[in-house]
């Protein structure tokens, strides 16, 4: 796949946070940023997150109760 160069200006704190996050994932900064953009624009991911939010909205209290129950 062809690549296009993109220049972005970020404050040092954001750059350092991105470098650390990329390193924690054993990715280059370029790979990490590409991953973030792809994740943020993926329609399947958006549909999954919307469905998960609906489950939490509908069953969140029940789930929380079950987690708090002592296990026997």
N, C-alpha and C positions, 0 to 999 in steps of 0.2 A: 504494500500500500504506500502510495506517495505521501510524503510528509511536508507540511507547511510550517515555516518558522513563525512563531508568535512572540512578540516582545510584550511583557507585562511588567508594570511597575507596582511593587508591593512594599509595605513597610518592613523593616528588618525583623520585627517580632513575628510577622506572618511568614516570612521566608524561613526563619529558623524553625518555626513550628512545622512547616511543610517538609523541611529537610529531615527533621527528627522523625516525623510520621513515615516518610518514605523509607528511611533507614530501618525503622522498626519492622517494616514490611519487606525488607530486603529488596527494595525497588529503587530505581533511580528517581530523581525528582521529576523528570519528564514522564516516566511511567506512572508515577503516583498522580500527577495532575491529570494525565489522560484518563486514568482509572476513575478519578473523581468526576470528571465531566461525563464520561460514559455512564457511570452509575446514576448521576443526577438526571440524565436525559433518557434513560432506558424505560420504555413504556411498560414492560413486564414488571420491572421493579416497582414502578409507581402503582400499578394495579395490586401487587402483593402488599405494599405498605398500606394502601387504602383498605384492603380486606383485613389486614391485621388490626388496623385501627378500629374497624367495625367490630371485630371479635372482642377486642379489649373494651370497647364501649358497651357491648351487650353482656359480656360475661366477666368483666374485670373484677367485680365484687365477689363473684363466686370463686374465681381463681384465687383471689387474695385470701378468702376464708379457708380454702383447701390447703394453701401453703402454710397458714398459721396453725392448722389442726395438728395436735401431737400425733406422731406416728407410732403405731403399736405393734 
